[in-house]
């Protein structure tokens, strides 16, 4: 029996040629397995977003164009929007929300940045101070707000802040019972509760700034404020811009502070926010369609702001 062989190769008689298993096939199989594992983890996250975020969002948009009465749902077009806009509390709620957002940008946005700069200058007990600053974030928001309501904002002289004002021979305040002090008091409580996370982010950004920049500024005779202005702020510009957007989006959804501190509307409706107005329509007036319409309006406003921010930041980059 003659055996035909290709020159340069050897083949033993009686053994079949093994299938080709080159490195390409092995690499392809590994990539498929890796992608399957990655997609398995990704599918879980996507399902969570679909069920708990995207579906409620789409469902809310659909409900804003409907009206449900006695179990029957009909399409009413823009009637819910016109009815919500005609609500006497609509414009005051937007004014209060924007006022809270502006105050939060002045106080709640600037304070964490300067606290981070101060903590970055310490040479000892850094870990203890960071835990101390971050501790309010670990408290449940309701517990922290009740602490402010019954201990710090007590309108009598037994309240913490009124006791401090009295010791300084300054006039005391009614705090949450005063329409003028309602928003500043809520901003103060919100800043204390939420600034810990921002402080840690700023600290991480500050530690990435090369020390040579500060040394060069000191050699040029720059004081602490000039170093902050010409070195610290330019080097942390991207983080500052990102947290500013997050701050505005979060503060525009003001809800738990007026609900607990001001019992909802506050004195003379000074604490009514858009989110609380949605809560009132949905759970007190049983107007889920009106609440959905108001929620869509808030979504449009926040989406428009985010789009404008991304466009401006892209031009700056």
C-alpha positions as CSV (number, residue, x, y, z in Angstrom):
1,X,0.0,0.0,0.0
2,X,1.5,3.3,-1.1
3,X,1.4,6.3,1.1
4,X,1.5,9.7,-0.5
5,X,3.1,12.4,1.6
6,X,3.8,16.1,1.0
7,X,7.5,16.9,0.8
8,X,8.8,18.3,4.1
9,X,6.1,16.5,6.2
10,X,5.9,13.2,7.9
11,X,2.8,11.1,8.4
12,X,2.5,7.7,10.1
13,X,0.2,5.2,8.4
14,X,-3.0,4.3,10.0
15,X,-3.5,7.5,12.0
16,X,-6.1,10.1,11.0
17,X,-5.1,13.7,10.5
18,X,-6.1,15.7,13.7
19,X,-8.4,18.7,13.2
20,X,-6.8,22.1,12.9
21,X,-6.7,23.8,16.3
22,X,-4.6,26.9,15.8
23,X,-4.1,29.9,18.0
24,X,-6.9,31.8,16.2
25,X,-9.6,29.4,17.2
26,X,-8.4,29.3,20.8
27,X,-8.3,33.1,21.0
28,X,-11.8,33.3,19.5
29,X,-13.2,30.9,22.0
30,X,-11.6,32.8,24.9
31,X,-13.0,36.1,23.6
32,X,-16.5,34.6,23.3
33,X,-16.4,33.2,26.9
34,X,-15.1,36.6,28.2
35,X,-17.8,38.5,26.4
36,X,-20.5,36.1,27.6
37,X,-19.4,36.7,31.2
38,X,-19.3,40.4,30.7
39,X,-22.7,40.5,29.0
40,X,-24.1,38.4,31.8
41,X,-23.1,41.0,34.4
42,X,-24.2,43.8,32.1
43,X,-27.6,42.3,31.5
44,X,-28.4,42.4,35.2
45,X,-27.6,46.1,35.5
46,X,-29.5,46.9,32.3
47,X,-32.6,45.0,33.6
48,X,-32.4,47.0,36.9
49,X,-32.4,50.3,34.9
50,X,-35.2,49.1,32.6
51,X,-37.5,48.0,35.5
52,X,-36.8,50.7,38.0
53,X,-35.8,53.8,35.9
54,X,-36.6,53.6,32.2
55,X,-40.0,51.9,32.4
56,X,-41.3,54.3,35.1
57,X,-40.0,57.2,33.1
58,X,-41.8,56.1,29.9
59,X,-44.9,55.2,31.9
60,X,-45.0,58.6,33.5
61,X,-44.7,60.3,30.1
62,X,-47.6,58.2,28.8
63,X,-49.8,58.9,31.9
64,X,-49.2,62.6,31.6
65,X,-51.3,62.5,28.4
66,X,-54.1,60.4,29.9
67,X,-56.8,60.7,32.5
68,X,-58.0,57.8,34.6
69,X,-61.4,57.9,36.3
70,X,-63.2,54.9,37.8
71,X,-60.8,52.5,36.2
72,X,-61.3,54.0,32.7
73,X,-58.3,55.6,30.9
74,X,-58.8,58.1,28.2
75,X,-56.4,60.2,26.2
76,X,-56.7,63.9,27.0
77,X,-53.7,65.4,25.2
78,X,-52.2,68.5,26.9
79,X,-55.1,69.0,29.3
80,X,-53.1,67.7,32.3
81,X,-50.3,70.2,31.5
82,X,-52.6,73.2,31.2
83,X,-54.4,72.2,34.4
84,X,-51.1,71.8,36.3
85,X,-49.8,75.2,35.0
86,X,-53.0,76.8,36.1
87,X,-52.6,75.5,39.7
88,X,-52.0,78.4,42.1
89,X,-49.1,76.5,43.7
90,X,-47.3,75.9,40.4
91,X,-45.2,79.0,40.0
92,X,-44.5,79.5,43.7
93,X,-43.2,75.9,43.8
94,X,-40.8,76.7,40.9
95,X,-39.7,79.9,42.6
96,X,-39.0,78.2,45.8
97,X,-37.1,75.4,44.1
98,X,-34.9,77.8,42.1
99,X,-34.3,79.9,45.2
100,X,-33.2,76.8,47.1
101,X,-30.9,75.8,44.2
102,X,-29.2,79.2,44.1
103,X,-28.7,79.2,47.8
104,X,-27.3,75.7,47.6
105,X,-24.8,76.8,44.9
106,X,-23.7,79.7,47.1
107,X,-23.4,77.8,50.3
108,X,-23.7,74.1,49.7
109,X,-21.3,74.1,46.7
110,X,-18.6,76.4,48.0
111,X,-18.3,75.2,51.6
112,X,-17.3,71.6,50.7
113,X,-14.5,72.9,48.4
114,X,-13.0,75.1,51.1
115,X,-13.4,72.4,53.8
116,X,-11.4,70.1,51.5
117,X,-8.7,72.7,51.0
118,X,-8.5,73.2,54.8
119,X,-8.3,69.4,55.4
120,X,-5.7,69.0,52.7
121,X,-3.4,71.4,54.7
122,X,-3.5,69.4,57.9
123,X,-0.5,67.2,58.5
124,X,-1.9,65.2,61.4
125,X,-5.2,63.4,62.2
126,X,-6.2,63.4,58.5
127,X,-8.1,60.2,58.8
128,X,-10.0,61.2,61.9
129,X,-11.0,64.6,60.3
130,X,-12.2,62.9,57.1
131,X,-14.4,60.5,59.1
132,X,-15.7,63.4,61.1
133,X,-16.7,65.3,57.9
134,X,-18.2,62.2,56.3
135,X,-20.1,61.1,59.3
136,X,-23.3,63.0,58.5
137,X,-23.6,61.2,55.1
138,X,-23.8,57.9,56.9
139,X,-26.8,59.1,59.0
140,X,-30.3,58.4,57.5
141,X,-31.5,61.7,56.0
142,X,-34.7,61.6,58.0
143,X,-32.8,61.2,61.3
144,X,-30.4,64.0,60.5
145,X,-33.3,66.3,59.5
146,X,-35.3,65.5,62.7
147,X,-32.2,66.3,64.6
148,X,-32.1,69.8,63.1
149,X,-35.9,70.2,63.5
150,X,-36.2,69.5,67.2
151,X,-32.7,70.3,68.4
152,X,-31.1,73.0,66.2
153,X,-34.1,74.8,64.9
154,X,-36.2,74.9,68.0
155,X,-37.7,78.4,68.0
156,X,-37.3,78.8,71.7
157,X,-34.1,79.8,73.4
158,X,-33.5,76.2,74.1
159,X,-32.7,75.5,70.5
160,X,-29.0,75.2,69.6
161,X,-28.8,78.0,67.1
162,X,-30.9,80.4,69.1
163,X,-28.7,79.6,72.2
164,X,-25.6,80.5,70.1
165,X,-27.3,83.7,68.9
166,X,-28.3,84.7,72.4
167,X,-24.7,84.1,73.7
168,X,-23.5,86.4,70.9
169,X,-26.1,89.0,71.9
170,X,-27.8,88.7,68.6
171,X,-31.6,88.5,67.9
172,X,-33.0,85.0,67.8
173,X,-35.0,83.5,64.9
174,X,-38.1,81.5,64.5
175,X,-36.3,79.4,61.8
176,X,-38.8,77.1,60.1
177,X,-41.7,79.2,61.4
178,X,-40.4,82.3,59.6
179,X,-41.0,82.5,55.8
180,X,-37.8,84.5,55.3
181,X,-35.6,81.9,57.1
182,X,-37.2,78.7,55.8
183,X,-35.0,78.3,52.7
184,X,-31.7,79.3,54.3
185,X,-32.4,76.9,57.2
186,X,-33.1,74.1,54.8
187,X,-30.0,74.8,52.8
188,X,-27.9,74.8,55.9
189,X,-29.3,71.4,57.0
190,X,-28.9,70.0,53.5
191,X,-25.3,71.2,53.3
192,X,-24.4,69.6,56.6
193,X,-26.0,66.3,55.6
194,X,-24.5,65.9,52.1
195,X,-21.2,67.7,51.9
196,X,-19.1,64.7,53.1
197,X,-19.1,63.0,49.7
198,X,-18.1,66.2,47.9
199,X,-15.3,66.9,50.4
200,X,-13.8,63.5,49.8
201,X,-14.0,63.9,46.0
202,X,-12.3,67.3,46.2
203,X,-9.6,65.9,48.5
204,X,-8.8,63.2,46.0
205,X,-8.6,65.9,43.3
206,X,-6.4,68.2,45.4
207,X,-3.9,65.5,46.1
208,X,-3.3,65.0,42.4
209,X,-2.1,68.6,42.0
210,X,1.7,68.7,41.7
211,X,3.4,70.3,44.6
212,X,5.8,72.1,42.3
213,X,3.0,74.4,41.2
214,X,2.4,75.6,44.8
215,X,6.1,76.0,45.3
216,X,6.5,78.1,42.2
217,X,3.5,80.3,43.3
218,X,5.1,80.8,46.7
219,X,8.4,81.8,45.1
220,X,6.5,84.4,43.1
221,X,5.1,85.8,46.3
222,X,1.5,84.5,45.9
223,X,-0.5,84.3,49.1
224,X,-3.0,81.6,50.0
225,X,-5.9,83.3,48.1
226,X,-3.9,83.8,45.0
227,X,-2.7,80.1,45.2
228,X,-6.3,79.0,45.4
229,X,-7.3,81.2,42.5
230,X,-4.4,80.6,40.1
231,X,-3.4,77.0,41.0
232,X,-6.1,75.1,42.9
233,X,-9.2,76.2,41.0
234,X,-7.7,75.8,37.5
235,X,-6.3,72.3,38.4
236,X,-9.7,71.1,39.7
237,X,-11.9,72.9,37.1
238,X,-13.3,69.7,35.6
239,X,-14.3,68.3,39.0
240,X,-15.8,71.6,40.0
241,X,-17.9,71.7,36.9
242,X,-19.0,68.1,37.2
243,X,-20.1,68.5,40.8
244,X,-21.8,71.8,40.0
245,X,-24.1,70.0,37.5
246,X,-24.7,67.2,40.0
247,X,-25.5,69.8,42.7
248,X,-28.0,71.6,40.5
249,X,-29.8,68.4,39.4
250,X,-30.0,67.1,43.0
251,X,-31.2,70.4,44.6
252,X,-33.8,70.9,41.9
253,X,-35.4,67.6,43.2
254,X,-35.9,69.2,46.7
255,X,-38.3,67.0,48.6
256,X,-37.3,65.5,51.9
257,X,-36.1,68.8,53.5
258,X,-39.5,70.6,53.2
259,X,-41.4,67.4,54.0
260,X,-39.7,67.0,57.4
261,X,-38.4,70.4,58.4
262,X,-41.4,72.5,57.2
263,X,-44.1,69.8,57.3
264,X,-44.5,70.1,53.6
265,X,-45.5,73.6,52.5
266,X,-44.0,75.6,55.3
267,X,-45.1,79.0,56.6
268,X,-47.0,80.8,53.8
269,X,-46.0,78.1,51.3
270,X,-42.4,79.2,51.6
271,X,-41.1,75.7,51.4
272,X,-43.3,74.2,48.7
273,X,-41.1,72.6,46.0
274,X,-41.9,71.1,42.7
275,X,-41.1,67.6,43.9
276,X,-43.4,68.1,47.0
277,X,-46.1,69.4,44.7
278,X,-45.8,66.2,42.7
279,X,-46.2,64.3,46.0
280,X,-49.3,66.3,46.9
281,X,-51.0,65.7,43.5
282,X,-50.2,62.0,43.5
283,X,-50.9,61.0,47.1
284,X,-53.2,63.6,48.6
285,X,-55.3,64.7,45.6
286,X,-55.2,61.2,43.9
287,X,-54.2,63.0,40.7
288,X,-51.6,60.7,39.3
289,X,-52.0,62.1,35.8
290,X,-51.3,65.6,37.0
291,X,-48.4,64.5,39.0
292,X,-47.0,62.7,36.0
293,X,-47.4,65.9,33.9
294,X,-45.5,67.9,36.5
295,X,-42.8,65.3,36.7
296,X,-42.4,65.4,32.9
297,X,-42.0,69.2,33.1
298,X,-39.3,68.8,35.7
299,X,-37.6,66.2,33.5
300,X,-37.6,68.6,30.5
301,X,-36.1,71.4,32.6
302,X,-33.3,69.2,34.0
303,X,-32.6,67.6,30.6
304,X,-32.4,71.0,29.0
305,X,-30.0,72.2,31.7
306,X,-27.8,69.1,31.4
307,X,-27.7,69.4,27.6
308,X,-26.7,73.0,27.8
309,X,-24.0,72.1,30.4
310,X,-22.6,69.3,28.2
311,X,-22.5,71.6,25.2
312,X,-20.7,74.4,27.1
313,X,-18.2,72.0,28.7
314,X,-17.5,70.4,25.3
315,X,-16.6,73.8,23.9
316,X,-14.4,74.6,26.9
317,X,-12.6,71.3,26.5
